[in-house]
Amino acid sequence: MKGEVLEHWDLNYLVSFLYIFLAESDFVISKEEAQTLNESLRNTLVNVFFLTEEQKDAVLAEVNTYTHKLSEQDKMDLIEALTNKIDIPFTIYELIVQELNKIAKSDKYVSVEEHSLMYYIRLKLNKDYEEN
């Protein structure tokens, strides 16, 4: 992994990467899954994190370009590196898990790859939240 790329990667990049990686994890993106992925990205990045459409598109372009070259293991390592670096409030953790569930279930079939990746993501994202 190239550390210099990660320097400016924040929660916007992490969420975009997680959503896209999950959708691609079973190597099949149905029309419904692609639509749900786009809705989840827009909902989170624009409606919750208040990015403009242009900022959202720039983040997604960079995430796609960077992660396209990575192996599955590199992507898993990237999740770990980003979740260690970025402080994620519990409400955002809940939102991410909810959106990941929507994406995984959008094609009416949750594959083994999606299940495994969702488990791994929840494990890495779920810091010890005091109030829960």
Secondary structure in CASP SS format (residue, H / E / C, confidence):
PFRMAT SS
TARGET T0000
AUTHOR 0000-0000-0000
METHOD secondary structure of the structure
MODEL  1
M C 1.00
K C 1.00
G H 1.00
E H 1.00
V H 1.00
L H 1.00
E C 1.00
H C 1.00
W C 1.00
D C 1.00
L H 1.00
N H 1.00
Y H 1.00
L H 1.00
V H 1.00
S H 1.00
F H 1.00
L H 1.00
Y H 1.00
I H 1.00
F H 1.00
L H 1.00
A H 1.00
E H 1.00
S C 1.00
D C 1.00
F C 1.00
V C 1.00
I C 1.00
S C 1.00
K H 1.00
E H 1.00
E H 1.00
A H 1.00
Q H 1.00
T H 1.00
L H 1.00
N H 1.00
E H 1.00
S H 1.00
L H 1.00
R H 1.00
N H 1.00
T H 1.00
L H 1.00
V H 1.00
N H 1.00
V H 1.00
F C 1.00
F C 1.00
L C 1.00
T C 1.00
E H 1.00
E H 1.00
Q H 1.00
K H 1.00
D H 1.00
A H 1.00
V H 1.00
L H 1.00
A H 1.00
E H 1.00
V H 1.00
N H 1.00
T H 1.00
Y H 1.00
T H 1.00
H C 1.00
K C 1.00
L C 1.00
S C 1.00
E H 1.00
Q H 1.00
D H 1.00
K H 1.00
M H 1.00
D H 1.00
L H 1.00
I H 1.00
E H 1.00
A H 1.00
L H 1.00
T H 1.00
N H 1.00
K H 1.00
I C 1.00
D C 1.00
I C 1.00
P C 1.00
F H 1.00
T H 1.00
I H 1.00
Y H 1.00
E H 1.00
L H 1.00
I H 1.00
V H 1.00
Q H 1.00
E H 1.00
L H 1.00
N H 1.00
K H 1.00
I H 1.00
A H 1.00
K H 1.00
S C 1.00
D C 1.00
K C 1.00
Y C 1.00
V C 1.00
S C 1.00
V H 1.00
E H 1.00
E H 1.00
H H 1.00
S H 1.00
L H 1.00
M H 1.00
Y H 1.00
Y H 1.00
I H 1.00
R H 1.00
L H 1.00
K H 1.00
L H 1.00
N C 1.00
K C 1.00
D C 1.00
Y C 1.00
E C 1.00
E C 1.00
N C 1.00
END
